[in-house]
């Protein structure tokens, strides 16, 4: 489901607002794309935003913040929305066409944080879930995907501490974070069991999961 808002004529105030928006560069809530060269990859960015804190994606902006615009905005829009048809559940967003010159437009996609996480997209390697972290779109681990899926149902969730949990907390008093493999070695249990345990600790707000290019890190909440 999406809404379209089109600015039919060149509006200096709209362009000024756009310039202000892109001034500080890309960050957690803002992504630039010069054009829709690879619609599947850009769809992954939108999935990542919906699974995180939401954000704004701008088509027609260079990586350095230059407002170049695109000549065939309708075609760019069609290609991206076709790629988004491979997402489940459907992602809600608002699409706005902003005229930045006589024959060029910037397309603005405003994506709210979803309340039906996690969203996934079909790729050549099967269904994948993505998450936006700072200015990056990362593939979510199975642990993070499970946390996203169960987080909306965790009201009143309780967790009982045992010897393994105490050992883990003692480790985190000394170390900044722990990975799944490190936790498995520390607790001397297999990766499947430690995966379940870490998911429960995140859902209980005992730990926080921090995705990164090198894998998830778990820190004290």
Secondary structure as UniProt FT lines:
FT   STRAND          2..6
FT   HELIX           12..22
FT   TURN            23..24
FT   TURN            28..29
FT   STRAND          30..33
FT   HELIX           39..51
FT   TURN            52..53
FT   STRAND          55..59
FT   TURN            63..64
FT   HELIX           73..84
FT   TURN            85..86
FT   STRAND          87..88
FT   STRAND          93..99
FT   STRAND          105..111
FT   STRAND          120..123
FT   TURN            124..125
FT   STRAND          126..133
FT   TURN            134..135
FT   STRAND          136..139
FT   HELIX           142..151
FT   TURN            152..153
FT   TURN            155..156
FT   HELIX           163..174
FT   HELIX           180..187
FT   HELIX           191..203
FT   TURN            204..205
FT   STRAND          207..210
FT   TURN            213..214
FT   STRAND          217..220
//
